[in-house]
Amino acid sequence: MKHLIPLVTRDDVHAHCLAHWKTDAFRSSHREGGYIYDVVDQYARLPRFTCETTNDRLERAHFCTWWGLTMRRDDYAAAAVEDLYILHEIWHAAHMPFIPGIGFEAFHGKMERNELEASVASELLVYFKIDGLRESAFPHPIYADRFLNDPAMRLLWRENEVVATNTLLEARRNVMYSKPEGDMDLSERWIRKFTMQNRQWSIVWADRYPDIEDHMHRFQQMAHGGDRKGAADFHVDWIEAEAASDAVDHIPFRDQALLFATIYWANRAKYDAALNGAASKPARMTI
């Protein structure tokens, strides 16, 4: 972790996000009070913190968003992909509850629900919410196309956006947990595999998650109580103290980063191989 930047006020958060969007579609939606503005405004209810990696192999899947950091990277092939990644991360942070004393199974369920909602927000809803984004984002078929090209879903979205959103959530949940694998395409199979990976992530954090939940709840209460600057300072001190225990890369919770990185990169290699195989076929479909 390096270049930690606190964003203390709501205006700080909005200004930082607006300055860093890479696409006109995201900038316009933010400036004009659209979907992106609403997500950022929810995100801005607490002080936020951005940073960069010191060891990308360990930190890429460390999910520092849970404990208050948004990790920025500059290695995306397209501007839209980078904006979608940031949207996914800030949705996580903006909607994350913290519950001191929560049991392990409830904790795992909380985190899976947050992942489900962030994925639907950044991989499905965003294309319904921002006109023209789908056409500019990817030249190849993506998971969202099955819903965007479905006349029944388009009708439902036009007439009842709330139920349409819930329908997208439950359709994604079905793929995560229930749909027979024999009926799945490549995108759906990897959604299922990533869901299984989430369980492994929770197990990696089994001994430390209570510390994070307790600290983040205290930080949340301090900020909502009116002392955003004090809360930000309290949080930076905590993060830096955790990072200081790693004399090599200055990574908070290095042990957990090491454990999960092995799992993540092994799955990532399999995922990339599957996509490369699909790319040679007529209908490439990615997540």
C-alpha positions as CSV (number, residue, x, y, z in Angstrom):
1,M,0.0,0.0,0.0
2,K,1.3,3.4,-0.9
3,H,0.1,6.9,-1.7
4,L,-2.8,6.8,0.8
5,I,-5.1,9.8,0.2
6,P,-7.9,10.7,2.7
7,L,-11.0,12.2,1.2
8,V,-12.6,13.7,4.3
9,T,-15.7,15.7,3.2
10,R,-18.5,14.7,0.8
11,D,-17.3,17.4,-1.6
12,D,-13.8,15.8,-1.5
13,V,-15.2,12.4,-2.4
14,H,-17.4,13.8,-5.3
15,A,-14.5,15.9,-6.7
16,H,-12.0,13.0,-6.6
17,C,-14.4,10.6,-8.3
18,L,-15.4,13.1,-11.0
19,A,-11.8,14.0,-11.7
20,H,-10.8,10.3,-12.2
21,W,-13.6,9.0,-14.4
22,K,-12.1,8.0,-17.8
23,T,-15.2,8.0,-19.9
24,D,-17.6,10.8,-21.0
25,A,-20.6,8.5,-20.1
26,F,-19.5,8.2,-16.4
27,R,-18.6,11.9,-16.1
28,S,-21.9,13.0,-17.6
29,S,-23.9,10.7,-15.4
30,H,-22.1,12.1,-12.4
31,R,-22.3,15.8,-13.3
32,E,-26.0,15.5,-14.3
33,G,-27.2,13.8,-11.2
34,G,-27.7,10.4,-12.8
35,Y,-26.9,6.8,-11.7
36,I,-23.2,7.5,-11.1
37,Y,-23.9,10.6,-9.0
38,D,-26.3,8.6,-6.8
39,V,-23.7,5.8,-6.2
40,V,-21.0,8.3,-5.4
41,D,-23.3,10.3,-3.2
42,Q,-24.0,7.2,-1.1
43,Y,-20.2,6.4,-1.1
44,A,-19.5,9.9,0.2
45,R,-21.6,9.5,3.3
46,L,-18.3,8.4,5.0
47,P,-14.8,9.7,4.6
48,R,-13.0,7.6,1.9
49,F,-9.4,6.7,1.2
50,T,-7.7,5.9,-2.0
51,C,-4.3,4.2,-2.5
52,E,-2.1,2.3,-4.9
53,T,-0.5,-1.1,-4.6
54,T,3.1,-1.8,-3.6
55,N,2.9,-5.5,-4.5
56,D,0.2,-6.0,-7.0
57,R,0.3,-9.8,-6.9
58,L,-0.6,-9.7,-3.2
59,E,-2.9,-6.8,-3.2
60,R,-5.0,-7.2,-6.3
61,A,-7.5,-9.5,-4.6
62,H,-7.0,-8.3,-1.0
63,F,-10.4,-6.6,-1.0
64,C,-9.2,-3.5,0.9
65,T,-12.5,-1.9,0.0
66,W,-14.0,-3.7,2.9
67,W,-11.7,-2.0,5.4
68,G,-11.9,1.4,3.9
69,L,-9.5,1.7,1.0
70,T,-10.2,2.0,-2.8
71,M,-7.2,0.6,-4.6
72,R,-6.5,2.3,-7.9
73,R,-4.8,0.6,-10.8
74,D,-3.8,1.7,-14.3
75,D,-3.5,-1.5,-16.2
76,Y,-6.9,-1.8,-17.8
77,A,-7.1,-2.2,-21.5
78,A,-10.0,0.2,-22.0
79,A,-11.3,3.4,-20.2
80,A,-14.8,1.9,-19.7
81,V,-13.4,-1.2,-18.0
82,E,-11.5,1.0,-15.5
83,D,-14.6,3.0,-14.8
84,L,-16.7,-0.1,-14.3
85,Y,-14.0,-1.5,-11.9
86,I,-14.1,1.7,-9.8
87,L,-17.9,1.7,-9.8
88,H,-17.9,-1.9,-8.6
89,E,-15.5,-1.0,-5.7
90,I,-17.3,2.1,-4.6
91,W,-20.6,0.3,-4.6
92,H,-19.1,-2.3,-2.3
93,A,-17.9,0.4,0.1
94,A,-21.0,2.6,-0.2
95,H,-23.4,-0.3,0.9
96,M,-21.2,-2.2,3.3
97,P,-22.7,-2.8,6.8
98,F,-20.4,-3.4,9.8
99,I,-21.6,-5.6,12.7
100,P,-19.4,-6.1,15.8
101,G,-19.6,-9.6,17.2
102,I,-21.1,-11.1,14.0
103,G,-20.8,-14.9,13.7
104,F,-18.8,-16.4,10.8
105,E,-21.7,-17.7,8.7
106,A,-23.6,-14.4,9.1
107,F,-20.4,-12.6,8.1
108,H,-19.9,-14.7,5.1
109,G,-23.5,-14.2,4.1
110,K,-23.2,-10.4,4.5
111,M,-20.1,-10.3,2.3
112,E,-21.7,-12.5,-0.4
113,R,-24.8,-10.3,-0.5
114,N,-22.6,-7.2,-0.9
115,E,-20.7,-8.9,-3.7
116,L,-24.0,-9.9,-5.4
117,E,-25.3,-6.4,-5.3
118,A,-22.0,-4.8,-6.4
119,S,-21.8,-7.2,-9.3
120,V,-25.4,-6.5,-10.5
121,A,-24.8,-2.7,-10.1
122,S,-21.6,-2.7,-12.2
123,E,-22.2,-5.5,-14.6
124,L,-26.0,-5.2,-15.3
125,L,-27.8,-2.1,-13.9
126,V,-25.2,0.3,-15.3
127,Y,-26.1,-0.6,-18.9
128,F,-29.8,0.0,-18.3
129,K,-29.1,3.2,-16.5
130,I,-26.6,4.9,-18.9
131,D,-27.8,5.1,-22.5
132,G,-25.1,4.1,-25.0
133,L,-22.6,2.7,-22.5
134,R,-23.0,-0.9,-23.7
135,E,-22.1,0.0,-27.2
136,S,-19.0,1.9,-26.2
137,A,-17.7,-0.5,-23.4
138,F,-17.0,-3.8,-25.2
139,P,-16.7,-4.9,-28.8
140,H,-17.7,-8.5,-27.9
141,P,-20.7,-10.1,-26.3
142,I,-20.9,-9.9,-22.5
143,Y,-23.1,-11.4,-19.7
144,A,-25.4,-8.4,-19.6
145,D,-26.5,-8.9,-23.2
146,R,-28.9,-11.7,-22.4
147,F,-30.9,-9.2,-20.3
148,L,-30.4,-6.1,-22.5
149,N,-31.6,-8.0,-25.6
150,D,-34.6,-9.6,-23.9
151,P,-37.8,-7.7,-24.8
152,A,-39.5,-9.0,-21.6
153,M,-36.8,-7.5,-19.4
154,R,-36.8,-4.3,-21.4
155,L,-40.5,-4.0,-20.9
156,L,-40.2,-4.7,-17.2
157,W,-37.4,-2.2,-16.8
158,R,-39.5,0.5,-18.6
159,E,-42.7,-0.1,-16.5
160,N,-41.3,-1.3,-13.1
161,E,-37.7,-0.5,-12.5
162,V,-37.8,-1.7,-8.9
163,V,-39.0,-5.2,-9.8
164,A,-36.7,-5.3,-12.8
165,T,-33.8,-4.7,-10.5
166,N,-34.9,-7.4,-8.1
167,T,-35.3,-9.7,-11.1
168,L,-31.7,-9.1,-12.1
169,L,-30.5,-9.8,-8.6
170,E,-32.4,-13.0,-8.3
171,A,-31.3,-14.2,-11.8
172,R,-27.7,-13.6,-10.7
173,R,-28.3,-15.3,-7.4
174,N,-29.7,-18.3,-9.2
175,V,-26.4,-18.6,-11.2
176,M,-24.3,-18.2,-8.1
177,Y,-26.1,-21.0,-6.1
178,S,-28.8,-23.0,-7.9
179,K,-28.7,-23.2,-11.7
180,P,-27.7,-26.7,-12.9
181,E,-24.1,-26.4,-14.3
182,G,-25.1,-28.4,-17.4
183,D,-27.4,-25.5,-18.4
184,M,-24.7,-22.8,-17.9
185,D,-22.6,-21.0,-20.5
186,L,-19.0,-19.9,-19.9
187,S,-19.9,-16.6,-18.1
188,E,-22.3,-18.4,-15.8
189,R,-19.8,-21.1,-14.9
190,W,-17.3,-18.6,-13.9
191,I,-19.8,-16.7,-11.8
192,R,-20.3,-19.9,-10.0
193,K,-16.6,-20.5,-9.6
194,F,-16.0,-17.0,-8.3
195,T,-18.8,-17.6,-5.7
196,M,-16.9,-20.7,-4.5
197,Q,-13.8,-18.5,-4.3
198,N,-15.7,-16.1,-2.0
199,R,-16.1,-18.9,0.5
200,Q,-12.3,-19.5,0.5
201,W,-11.8,-15.7,1.0
202,S,-14.0,-15.8,4.1
203,I,-12.1,-18.7,5.5
204,V,-8.9,-16.9,5.0
205,W,-10.3,-14.0,7.1
206,A,-11.9,-16.2,9.8
207,D,-9.5,-15.2,12.6
208,R,-9.3,-11.5,11.7
209,Y,-12.7,-10.4,10.4
210,P,-14.0,-9.5,13.9
211,D,-11.2,-6.9,14.3
212,I,-12.1,-5.3,11.0
213,E,-15.9,-5.3,11.7
214,D,-15.3,-3.7,15.1
215,H,-12.9,-1.0,13.9
216,M,-15.1,-0.1,10.9
217,H,-18.2,0.2,13.0
218,R,-16.3,2.6,15.4
219,F,-15.1,4.6,12.4
220,Q,-18.6,4.7,10.9
221,Q,-20.1,5.9,14.2
222,M,-17.5,8.6,14.7
223,A,-18.0,10.0,11.2
224,H,-21.8,9.9,11.4
225,G,-21.6,11.5,14.8
226,G,-20.2,14.6,13.1
227,D,-16.5,14.3,13.4
228,R,-15.5,13.2,9.9
229,K,-11.9,14.6,10.2
230,G,-11.4,12.8,13.5
231,A,-12.8,9.6,12.0
232,A,-10.5,9.9,9.0
233,D,-7.5,10.4,11.3
234,F,-8.5,7.5,13.4
235,H,-8.8,5.3,10.4
236,V,-5.5,6.3,8.8
237,D,-3.7,5.6,12.1
238,W,-5.2,2.1,12.2
239,I,-4.4,1.3,8.6
240,E,-0.8,2.6,8.9
241,A,-0.3,0.6,12.1
242,E,-1.4,-2.5,10.3
243,A,0.8,-1.8,7.3
244,A,3.8,-1.0,9.5
245,S,3.9,-4.7,10.6
246,D,4.9,-5.6,7.0
247,A,8.5,-4.4,6.6
248,V,8.7,-5.7,3.0
249,D,5.7,-4.2,1.1
250,H,3.8,-2.1,3.7
251,I,0.6,-4.2,3.2
252,P,-2.1,-4.2,5.9
253,F,-3.0,-7.7,6.9
254,R,-0.2,-9.2,4.8
255,D,-0.8,-12.8,6.1
256,Q,-4.3,-12.7,4.7
257,A,-3.1,-11.2,1.4
258,L,-0.5,-14.0,1.0
259,L,-3.0,-16.8,1.7
260,F,-5.7,-15.5,-0.7
261,A,-3.3,-14.5,-3.5
262,T,-2.4,-18.1,-4.1
263,I,-6.1,-19.0,-4.5
264,Y,-6.9,-15.9,-6.6
265,W,-4.1,-16.2,-9.1
266,A,-4.6,-20.0,-9.6
267,N,-8.3,-19.3,-10.5
268,R,-7.3,-16.3,-12.6
269,A,-5.0,-18.4,-14.8
270,K,-7.8,-20.9,-15.4
271,Y,-10.2,-18.1,-16.2
272,D,-7.8,-16.5,-18.7
273,A,-7.3,-19.8,-20.4
274,A,-11.0,-20.3,-20.6
275,L,-11.5,-16.9,-22.2
276,N,-8.6,-17.4,-24.6
277,G,-10.3,-20.7,-25.7
278,A,-13.6,-19.0,-26.1
279,A,-12.1,-16.1,-28.1
280,S,-11.4,-18.6,-31.0
281,K,-15.1,-19.4,-31.2
282,P,-17.8,-17.4,-33.1
283,A,-19.7,-16.2,-30.0
284,R,-17.3,-15.0,-27.3
285,M,-19.1,-14.3,-24.0
286,T,-17.3,-12.8,-21.0
287,I,-18.4,-11.6,-17.6
